[in-house]
Amino acid sequence: MRRETWAACRNWLAPALRPEDGDEAGLLAEIRSGRAQLWAGEGGAVVTQCVEAPWGRSLHIWLAGGSLPGVLALRPGIEAWARGLGCEALTIEGRRGWARVLRPHGYQPHGAILKRSL
């Protein structure tokens, strides 16, 4: 990851980090190691992680920030990449407002997590 990329995304993603997510240094270490992926767009950014879930391999949206249209513009590319990895679902855990925003895109509540089968 280039420094300029993180510099452009930092103001969107750093505020989204919760204490249970760790700190900025830990996030950067996960991205640099390849255990997490940074998706940078014109108006937003998303961080994903591929995980093994009870229902199979899943791509989990760990963090998102920026403008809502900027974040949503990244969704098709993220979903296509997840399919290419053999993921069976895409998940996101976050505020309830995400359920309302993502429901039209096929995401359904799955307990406290929103899940979209791929």
Secondary structure, DSSP 8 states (H G I E B T S, - for coil): --HHHHHHHHHHHGGG--GGG--HHHHHHHHHHTSSEEEE-SSEEEEEEEEEETTEEEEEEEEEEE-HHHHHTTHHHHHHHHHHTT-SEEEE---THHHHHHGGGT-EEETTEEEEE-
